């Protein structure tokens, strides 16, 4: 099977899942039951972020970002997905000053969080670590696109983005 066939199969499955989720969201009445707007999906993604995530075939990226503006702290799972090789959410929008916490799930082996060269800020969780009790946090005080990856799984599509808006 070629890489293109695999990509097409993945994109077809992702598109079907996204359509199912979108339709399910339409019938839910719009209330997520938590009294807030955190976790709502569908935020637009700036071109450079979309290019970074698409070009690197980021696992779990569906073309939109989860809108977490208004939240004081946001958690991103490290080692998400069926094989533990994704960040979840793959793309998230936050306000400047929001604490972003990457929390290891314990799946997919040893992971780390490293800013990409094109990221607005430089950050690094250190050497790859394994387990479910590992966390790394970063607060982004200025607007910008924070692009990152997991070093051991970079070639397998383990990429993510935090889109920071002015508060």
C-alpha positions in Angstrom: 0.0 0.0 0.0 1.4 3.4 -0.9 1.7 6.4 1.4 -0.9 8.2 -0.8 -3.4 5.3 -0.5 -2.9 5.3 3.3 -3.4 9.1 3.4 -6.6 8.8 1.3 -8.0 6.1 3.5 -7.2 8.1 6.6 -8.7 11.3 5.2 -11.8 9.4 4.1 -12.3 8.0 7.6 -11.5 11.3 9.2 -14.1 13.1 7.0 -16.8 10.5 7.8 -16.0 10.8 11.5 -16.1 14.6 11.3 -19.4 14.6 9.4 -20.9 12.3 12.0 -19.7 14.4 14.9 -20.9 17.6 13.2 -24.4 16.1 12.6 -24.5 14.7 16.2 -23.6 18.3 17.5 -26.5 19.7 15.5 -29.0 17.4 17.3 -27.6 17.9 20.8 -29.5 21.1 21.5 -26.2 23.1 21.8 -25.8 22.7 25.6 -22.7 20.7 26.6 -23.9 20.7 30.2 -20.8 22.2 31.7 -22.2 25.8 31.8 -19.3 27.2 29.7 -18.1 27.4 26.2 -14.8 25.6 26.7 -14.2 22.6 24.5 -16.4 23.8 21.6 -14.8 22.9 18.3 -14.8 24.5 14.9 -12.6 27.5 15.4 -10.9 28.7 12.3 -7.2 27.9 11.9 -4.7 30.5 10.5 -3.1 29.5 7.2 0.4 28.9 8.6 -1.0 26.6 11.3 -3.1 24.7 8.8 -0.1 24.3 6.5 2.1 23.1 9.3 -0.4 20.5 10.6 -1.5 19.4 7.1 2.1 19.2 5.6 3.1 17.1 8.6 0.0 14.9 8.4 -0.8 15.7 12.1 -2.7 12.9 13.7 -6.2 14.0 14.9 -6.1 17.2 12.9 -9.4 17.8 11.1 -8.9 21.3 9.7 -10.4 23.2 12.6 -9.3 24.0 16.2 -11.0 23.6 19.6 -12.0 27.0 20.9 -10.8 27.4 24.5 -10.8 31.2 24.6 -12.1 32.3 28.0 -10.5 29.4 29.8 -7.7 30.1 32.4 -6.1 26.7 31.8 -6.3 24.2 29.0 -5.1 20.5 29.0 -3.7 18.8 25.9 -3.4 15.0 26.0 0.0 13.7 24.9 -0.2 10.1 23.6 -3.9 10.4 22.4 -5.5 8.4 19.6 -5.8 4.7 19.1 -2.0 4.2 18.9 -1.0 6.9 21.4 0.7 9.0 18.7 -1.4 12.2 18.8 -2.0 15.4 20.7 -5.6 16.0 21.7 -6.8 18.4 20.6 -4.3 18.7 17.8 -5.1 22.4 17.4 -6.6 24.7 20.1 -7.3 28.4 20.3 -6.6 30.2 23.7 -6.3 33.7 25.0 -2.9 35.2 25.8 -2.0 34.4 29.4 -3.8 31.0 29.4 -1.8 28.2 31.0 -1.4 25.3 28.6 -0.8 21.9 30.3 0.3 18.9 28.3 -0.6 15.7 30.2 0.8 12.3 29.2 -1.8 9.5 28.8 0.8 6.7 29.2 0.0 5.5 25.7 2.3 5.3 22.7 5.7 5.1 24.4 8.0 8.0 25.5 6.9 11.5 24.4 8.0 15.1 24.7 6.8 18.5 23.5 9.2 20.6 21.4 8.4 23.9 19.6 8.9 23.9 15.9 11.3 26.3 14.3 8.4 28.3 12.9 6.7 28.6 16.3 6.2 32.1 17.8 7.9 31.0 21.1 10.5 28.5 22.0 9.6 25.7 24.5 10.7 22.2 25.3 9.5 19.7 27.9 12.9 18.0 28.0 13.8 14.5 27.1 11.1 12.1 26.1 9.3 10.6 29.1 6.9 7.7 29.4 4.0 7.3 31.9 0.7 8.8 32.9 2.0 11.1 35.7 4.0 13.4 33.4 3.0 17.0 32.7 4.5 20.0 31.1 3.0 23.5 31.3 3.6 26.8 29.4 1.9 30.1 29.5 1.9 32.1 26.3 1.7 35.8 27.2 1.7 37.1 23.6 -0.5 36.3 20.6 1.0 34.0 18.0 1.0 30.5 16.5 2.7 28.0 18.8 3.6 25.0 16.7 5.1 21.8 18.2 5.8 18.1 17.9 7.0 15.0 19.7 10.6 14.3 18.8 10.4 10.5 18.8 7.2 10.4 16.8 7.6 13.5 14.6 7.8 11.4 11.4 4.6 9.6 12.5 2.5 12.7 12.5 2.6 13.7 16.2 2.3 17.4 15.7 0.1 20.1 17.3 -0.6 23.8 17.6 -1.8 26.3 20.1 -3.2 29.5 18.5 -2.8 32.3 21.0 -5.2 35.3 20.6 -4.9 38.6 22.4 -7.1 38.5 25.5 
